[in-house]
Amino acid sequence: MVTFVLLLHEWLLWHHLKNIHRQQNRFVSLSELSDDACGELATYDLYPWEYTSFPVDGDVILIKDDRLAAALTALPQRFRDILLMYWFLELADREIGERLSLSRRTVNNRRQQAYEPLRKLMGGDANE
């Protein structure tokens, strides 16, 4: 019986040392990681006060850029909703029209009309 206990103890010690060795071979110091690899491991918290939210037809779009959020807030809602659906929900004019009960042509015209005031509110190019 004593021999069995000693053998078991040896096996457990060997198994434990083998696991430690395996872990040491896999270990990578965080200081050795590249910036890209660290970025992949990072998580970022989203806080409501860091974004301006725009509810659009059942969806909520969060805008972090304060300048863009202020410009969109200043636009009339009929322009703002179309731009938000087009840019952030990536909907086509036809799909936006279906959601807002407008014709595709009306959606296209309003979207084109919204660019100039947005450009002025942004203080330059609307494509920035």
Residue pairs with C-beta under 8 A, 6 or more apart in sequence:
30 38
33 41
46 62
50 64
51 62
51 63
51 64
51 69
52 62
52 63
52 66
52 69
52 72
52 73
53 60
53 61
53 62
53 63
54 60
54 61
54 62
54 63
54 72
54 80
54 84
55 61
56 81
56 84
56 85
56 89
57 81
57 85
57 99
57 100
59 89
61 84
61 88
61 89
63 69
63 72
67 122
67 123
68 122
70 121
71 118
71 121
71 122
72 80
72 83
72 84
72 118
73 80
74 117
74 121
75 83
75 114
75 117
75 118
75 121
78 110
79 110
79 111
79 113
79 114
79 117
79 118
80 114
81 100
82 96
82 100
82 107
82 110
82 111
82 114
83 111
83 114
83 118
85 91
85 95
85 96
85 99
86 93
86 96
86 111
91 99
93 104
93 107
93 108
93 111
94 104
94 107
96 102
96 107
97 103
97 104
97 106
97 107
100 107
102 110
115 126
118 126
119 125
119 126
122 128
